Amino acid sequence: MQKTSERESSKRRLSAGARLRTALRAERPLQVVGVINAYAAILAERSGFKALYLSGAGVANASYGVPDIGLTRLEDVLLDVRRITHVTKLPLLVDADTGWGNPARTVREMIKAGAAGIHIEDQVDAKRCGHLVGKRLVRTEVMVRRIQAAVRGKTESAFVVMARTDAVAVEGLAASIERARRYCDAGADMIFAEALSDLEAYREFVAAVSVPVLANITEFGKTPLLTVKQLAGTGVSLVLYPLSAFRAMNAAALRVYRAIRAQGTQRDVLPMMQTRAELYEFLGYKAKRSNGPSRTGAT
Protein backbone atom coordinates (compact mmCIF):
# COMPACT_ATOMS: atom_id res chain seq x y z
CA MET A 1 0.00 0.00 0.00
CA GLN A 2 2.84 2.36 0.87
CA LYS A 3 4.60 1.65 -2.47
CA THR A 4 1.36 2.41 -4.35
CA SER A 5 1.03 5.69 -2.45
CA GLU A 6 4.63 6.60 -3.28
CA ARG A 7 4.05 5.91 -6.98
CA GLU A 8 0.94 8.14 -6.98
CA SER A 9 2.86 10.89 -5.18
CA SER A 10 5.65 10.66 -7.75
CA LYS A 11 3.16 10.99 -10.61
CA ARG A 12 1.72 14.13 -9.04
CA ARG A 13 5.19 15.70 -8.79
CA LEU A 14 5.76 15.26 -12.52
CA SER A 15 4.77 18.17 -14.72
CA ALA A 16 1.74 17.68 -16.93
CA GLY A 17 3.95 17.47 -20.02
CA ALA A 18 6.14 14.86 -18.36
CA ARG A 19 3.05 12.83 -17.47
CA LEU A 20 1.98 12.84 -21.12
CA ARG A 21 5.40 11.66 -22.24
CA THR A 22 5.38 8.97 -19.54
CA ALA A 23 1.96 7.75 -20.67
CA LEU A 24 3.22 7.59 -24.25
CA ARG A 25 6.11 5.36 -23.20
CA ALA A 26 3.79 3.09 -21.21
CA GLU A 27 1.10 2.58 -23.86
CA ARG A 28 1.70 2.32 -27.62
CA PRO A 29 -0.34 3.51 -29.31
CA LEU A 30 -1.57 5.78 -26.52
CA GLN A 31 -5.35 6.15 -26.63
CA VAL A 32 -6.26 9.80 -26.09
CA VAL A 33 -9.94 10.37 -25.47
CA GLY A 34 -11.85 13.62 -25.81
CA VAL A 35 -13.66 15.16 -22.84
CA ILE A 36 -15.91 18.21 -23.02
CA ASN A 37 -15.98 19.10 -19.34
CA ALA A 38 -14.66 18.15 -15.92
CA TYR A 39 -17.20 15.42 -15.23
CA ALA A 40 -16.48 13.74 -18.56
CA ALA A 41 -12.80 13.76 -17.54
CA ILE A 42 -13.70 11.89 -14.36
CA LEU A 43 -15.64 9.29 -16.34
CA ALA A 44 -12.78 8.84 -18.80
CA GLU A 45 -10.22 8.43 -16.04
CA ARG A 46 -12.36 5.86 -14.25
CA SER A 47 -12.71 4.00 -17.57
CA GLY A 48 -8.96 3.42 -17.64
CA PHE A 49 -7.68 6.01 -20.14
CA LYS A 50 -4.21 7.41 -19.52
CA ALA A 51 -4.51 10.69 -21.45
CA LEU A 52 -7.27 13.18 -22.25
CA TYR A 53 -8.01 15.67 -25.00
CA LEU A 54 -9.93 18.94 -25.19
CA SER A 55 -11.17 19.63 -28.70
CA GLY A 56 -11.58 23.12 -30.08
CA ALA A 57 -14.81 21.92 -31.65
CA GLY A 58 -15.86 20.59 -28.26
CA VAL A 59 -15.34 23.98 -26.62
CA ALA A 60 -17.08 25.80 -29.46
CA ASN A 61 -20.01 23.38 -29.75
CA ALA A 62 -20.57 22.34 -26.11
CA SER A 63 -19.53 25.41 -24.12
CA TYR A 64 -20.61 28.16 -26.53
CA GLY A 65 -23.08 26.59 -28.93
CA VAL A 66 -21.27 27.79 -32.05
CA PRO A 67 -19.58 25.96 -34.96
CA ASP A 68 -15.85 25.31 -34.94
CA ILE A 69 -14.81 28.09 -37.33
CA GLY A 70 -12.37 30.06 -35.20
CA LEU A 71 -14.98 31.95 -33.13
CA THR A 72 -13.67 30.89 -29.70
CA ARG A 73 -10.56 32.50 -28.27
CA LEU A 74 -7.74 31.48 -25.95
CA GLU A 75 -9.48 32.46 -22.73
CA ASP A 76 -12.61 30.52 -23.75
CA VAL A 77 -10.54 27.36 -24.05
CA LEU A 78 -8.52 28.06 -20.91
CA LEU A 79 -11.72 28.07 -18.83
CA ASP A 80 -12.40 24.46 -19.76
CA VAL A 81 -8.72 23.49 -19.42
CA ARG A 82 -8.64 24.76 -15.84
CA ARG A 83 -11.85 22.98 -14.92
CA ILE A 84 -10.62 19.67 -16.33
CA THR A 85 -7.11 19.76 -14.87
CA HIS A 86 -8.59 20.64 -11.47
CA VAL A 87 -10.32 17.25 -11.21
CA THR A 88 -7.78 14.88 -12.78
CA LYS A 89 -4.05 14.34 -12.94
CA LEU A 90 -4.31 12.66 -16.34
CA PRO A 91 -2.35 14.66 -18.93
CA LEU A 92 -4.52 16.87 -21.12
CA LEU A 93 -3.69 17.62 -24.76
CA VAL A 94 -5.46 20.77 -25.97
CA ASP A 95 -6.53 21.92 -29.42
CA ALA A 96 -5.07 25.42 -29.79
CA ASP A 97 -6.37 26.06 -33.31
CA THR A 98 -3.83 28.32 -35.06
CA GLY A 99 -2.35 29.72 -31.85
CA TRP A 100 -4.64 32.77 -31.60
CA GLY A 101 -2.09 35.11 -33.11
CA ASN A 102 0.45 34.61 -30.33
CA PRO A 103 1.58 30.98 -29.98
CA ALA A 104 4.19 31.85 -27.32
CA ARG A 105 1.58 33.39 -25.04
CA THR A 106 -0.79 30.51 -25.77
CA VAL A 107 1.81 28.00 -24.59
CA ARG A 108 2.60 29.99 -21.44
CA GLU A 109 -1.08 30.25 -20.51
CA MET A 110 -1.74 26.59 -21.25
CA ILE A 111 1.12 25.56 -18.96
CA LYS A 112 -0.27 27.78 -16.19
CA ALA A 113 -3.71 26.21 -16.67
CA GLY A 114 -2.29 22.70 -16.25
CA ALA A 115 -2.31 21.43 -19.84
CA ALA A 116 0.26 18.83 -20.89
CA GLY A 117 0.52 19.98 -24.48
CA ILE A 118 -1.18 21.71 -27.38
CA HIS A 119 -1.46 21.20 -31.09
CA ILE A 120 -1.46 24.08 -33.53
CA GLU A 121 -2.43 23.77 -37.16
CA ASP A 122 -1.40 25.08 -40.55
CA GLN A 123 -4.78 26.44 -41.61
CA VAL A 124 -5.58 30.14 -41.93
CA ASP A 125 -7.03 31.78 -38.81
CA ALA A 126 -10.61 31.41 -40.06
CA LYS A 127 -10.11 27.66 -39.85
CA ARG A 128 -12.52 24.84 -40.68
CA CYS A 129 -13.05 21.37 -39.27
CA GLY A 130 -10.26 19.14 -40.56
CA HIS A 131 -12.73 16.76 -42.24
CA LEU A 132 -14.65 19.36 -44.24
CA VAL A 133 -13.93 20.61 -47.74
CA GLY A 134 -12.75 24.15 -48.38
CA LYS A 135 -9.82 24.26 -45.96
CA ARG A 136 -7.18 26.91 -46.68
CA LEU A 137 -3.58 26.61 -45.54
CA VAL A 138 -0.94 29.14 -44.64
CA ARG A 139 2.45 28.89 -46.32
CA THR A 140 4.85 26.42 -44.75
CA GLU A 141 7.08 29.30 -43.60
CA VAL A 142 4.18 30.85 -41.68
CA MET A 143 3.48 27.60 -39.86
CA VAL A 144 7.17 27.17 -39.13
CA ARG A 145 7.13 30.56 -37.41
CA ARG A 146 4.05 29.52 -35.40
CA ILE A 147 5.86 26.43 -34.16
CA GLN A 148 9.05 28.31 -33.35
CA ALA A 149 7.08 30.88 -31.39
CA ALA A 150 5.22 28.13 -29.49
CA VAL A 151 8.50 26.44 -28.58
CA ARG A 152 9.92 29.76 -27.36
CA GLY A 153 6.89 30.11 -25.12
CA LYS A 154 7.68 26.97 -23.14
CA THR A 155 8.28 27.63 -19.45
CA GLU A 156 8.33 23.88 -18.82
CA SER A 157 10.61 21.80 -21.00
CA ALA A 158 8.45 18.65 -21.17
CA PHE A 159 5.37 20.53 -22.40
CA VAL A 160 4.38 19.12 -25.79
CA VAL A 161 4.09 21.29 -28.89
CA MET A 162 2.38 19.17 -31.54
CA ALA A 163 2.09 20.39 -35.13
CA ARG A 164 -1.08 19.50 -36.99
CA THR A 165 -1.06 19.49 -40.76
CA ASP A 166 -4.26 19.64 -42.79
CA ALA A 167 -2.33 19.56 -46.06
CA VAL A 168 -3.25 16.04 -47.20
CA ALA A 169 -6.73 17.12 -48.31
CA VAL A 170 -5.43 20.30 -49.94
CA GLU A 171 -1.97 19.53 -51.36
CA GLY A 172 -1.71 15.73 -51.24
CA LEU A 173 0.20 13.22 -49.14
CA ALA A 174 3.73 13.98 -50.38
CA ALA A 175 3.39 17.72 -49.79
CA SER A 176 1.86 17.06 -46.36
CA ILE A 177 4.81 14.86 -45.36
CA GLU A 178 7.25 17.50 -46.55
CA ARG A 179 5.45 20.06 -44.43
CA ALA A 180 5.61 17.72 -41.43
CA ARG A 181 9.37 17.36 -41.86
CA ARG A 182 9.74 21.14 -41.85
CA TYR A 183 7.58 21.37 -38.74
CA CYS A 184 9.78 18.84 -36.96
CA ASP A 185 12.87 20.85 -37.93
CA ALA A 186 11.18 23.91 -36.42
CA GLY A 187 10.87 22.15 -33.05
CA ALA A 188 7.57 20.27 -33.09
CA ASP A 189 7.61 17.44 -30.54
CA MET A 190 4.91 15.43 -32.31
CA ILE A 191 2.91 15.46 -35.55
CA PHE A 192 -0.88 15.38 -35.93
CA ALA A 193 -1.58 14.04 -39.43
CA GLU A 194 -5.16 15.10 -40.14
CA ALA A 195 -7.71 13.38 -42.39
CA LEU A 196 -5.60 10.51 -43.72
CA SER A 197 -7.63 7.93 -45.60
CA ASP A 198 -5.78 4.63 -45.12
CA LEU A 199 -3.17 2.70 -43.17
CA GLU A 200 -0.51 3.07 -45.85
CA ALA A 201 -0.64 6.86 -45.51
CA TYR A 202 0.05 6.53 -41.79
CA ARG A 203 2.98 4.19 -42.51
CA GLU A 204 4.47 6.77 -44.87
CA PHE A 205 4.06 9.55 -42.31
CA VAL A 206 5.66 7.53 -39.52
CA ALA A 207 8.57 6.52 -41.74
CA ALA A 208 9.15 10.11 -42.84
CA VAL A 209 9.40 11.86 -39.46
CA SER A 210 11.41 11.13 -36.36
CA VAL A 211 8.77 12.18 -33.80
CA PRO A 212 5.56 10.49 -32.59
CA VAL A 213 2.62 10.69 -35.01
CA LEU A 214 -1.02 11.03 -33.93
CA ALA A 215 -3.95 9.49 -35.81
CA ASN A 216 -7.28 11.27 -35.42
CA ILE A 217 -10.01 8.61 -35.50
CA THR A 218 -13.03 10.86 -35.45
CA GLU A 219 -16.46 9.66 -36.52
CA PHE A 220 -18.20 10.66 -39.76
CA GLY A 221 -15.00 12.03 -41.28
CA LYS A 222 -12.52 11.13 -43.99
CA THR A 223 -10.52 8.66 -41.90
CA PRO A 224 -11.92 5.11 -41.49
CA LEU A 225 -12.61 3.89 -37.97
CA LEU A 226 -9.30 2.06 -37.76
CA THR A 227 -8.58 -0.01 -34.67
CA VAL A 228 -5.71 0.45 -32.23
CA LYS A 229 -4.29 -2.88 -33.40
CA GLN A 230 -4.34 -1.78 -37.04
CA LEU A 231 -2.71 1.55 -36.24
CA ALA A 232 -0.09 -0.09 -34.05
CA GLY A 233 1.08 -1.92 -37.14
CA THR A 234 1.82 1.39 -38.85
CA GLY A 235 3.94 2.71 -36.00
CA VAL A 236 1.47 5.43 -35.02
CA SER A 237 2.13 6.54 -31.44
CA LEU A 238 -1.15 8.20 -30.41
CA VAL A 239 -4.76 7.47 -31.37
CA LEU A 240 -7.25 10.26 -30.78
CA TYR A 241 -11.03 10.02 -30.27
CA PRO A 242 -11.88 13.72 -29.99
CA LEU A 243 -15.68 13.86 -29.71
CA SER A 244 -16.99 10.29 -29.47
CA ALA A 245 -18.60 10.64 -26.04
CA PHE A 246 -19.90 14.13 -26.85
CA ARG A 247 -21.74 12.84 -29.90
CA ALA A 248 -23.26 10.00 -27.88
CA MET A 249 -24.30 12.42 -25.11
CA ASN A 250 -26.01 14.64 -27.66
CA ALA A 251 -27.97 11.78 -29.20
CA ALA A 252 -29.07 10.54 -25.77
CA ALA A 253 -30.04 14.01 -24.56
CA LEU A 254 -32.11 14.68 -27.68
CA ARG A 255 -33.96 11.40 -27.22
CA VAL A 256 -34.73 12.28 -23.58
CA TYR A 257 -35.92 15.80 -24.40
CA ARG A 258 -38.18 14.54 -27.17
CA ALA A 259 -39.62 11.78 -24.97
CA ILE A 260 -40.45 14.18 -22.14
CA ARG A 261 -42.01 16.65 -24.54
CA ALA A 262 -44.05 14.06 -26.40
CA GLN A 263 -45.08 11.81 -23.51
CA GLY A 264 -45.19 14.20 -20.58
CA THR A 265 -42.95 11.87 -18.57
CA GLN A 266 -39.40 10.52 -18.60
CA ARG A 267 -40.38 6.99 -17.57
CA ASP A 268 -39.57 5.32 -20.89
CA VAL A 269 -36.07 6.77 -21.08
CA LEU A 270 -35.15 6.18 -17.44
CA PRO A 271 -33.00 3.12 -18.32
CA MET A 272 -30.76 5.46 -20.38
CA MET A 273 -29.92 7.60 -17.36
CA GLN A 274 -27.10 7.45 -14.87
CA THR A 275 -28.59 7.05 -11.41
CA ARG A 276 -28.11 9.54 -8.61
CA ALA A 277 -26.10 6.93 -6.72
CA GLU A 278 -23.79 6.39 -9.70
CA LEU A 279 -23.30 10.13 -10.13
CA TYR A 280 -22.39 10.56 -6.48
CA GLU A 281 -20.04 7.60 -6.60
CA PHE A 282 -18.07 9.07 -9.51
CA LEU A 283 -17.94 12.47 -7.80
CA GLY A 284 -16.73 11.03 -4.49
CA TYR A 285 -19.73 12.67 -2.85
CA LYS A 286 -19.48 10.97 0.54
CA ALA A 287 -15.80 11.76 1.01
CA LYS A 288 -16.24 15.38 -0.04
CA ARG A 289 -19.33 15.83 2.16
CA SER A 290 -17.46 14.58 5.21
CA ASN A 291 -14.80 17.25 4.59
CA GLY A 292 -17.25 20.14 4.69
CA PRO A 293 -20.24 21.65 2.93
CA SER A 294 -20.47 21.64 -0.83
CA ARG A 295 -19.79 24.88 -2.70
CA THR A 296 -22.93 24.34 -4.81
CA GLY A 297 -26.52 23.54 -4.08
CA ALA A 298 -27.16 21.39 -7.13
CA THR A 299 -29.76 18.64 -6.91
Secondary structure, 3 states (H helix, E strand, C coil): CHHHHHHHHHHHHCCHHHHHHHHHHHCCCEEEEECCCHHHHHHHHHCCCCEEEECHHHHHHHHHCCCCCCCCCHHHHHHHHHHHHHHCCCCEEEECCCCCCCHHHHHHHHHHHCCCEEEEECECCCCCCCCCCCCCECCHHHHHHHHHHHHHCCCCCCCEEEEEECCHHHHCHHHHHHHHHHHHHCCCCEEEECCCCCHHHHHHHHHHCCCCEEEECCCCCCCCCCCHHHHHCCCCCEEEECCHHHHHHHHHHHHHHHHHHHHCCCHHHHHHCCCHHHHHHHHCHHHHHHCCCCCCCCC
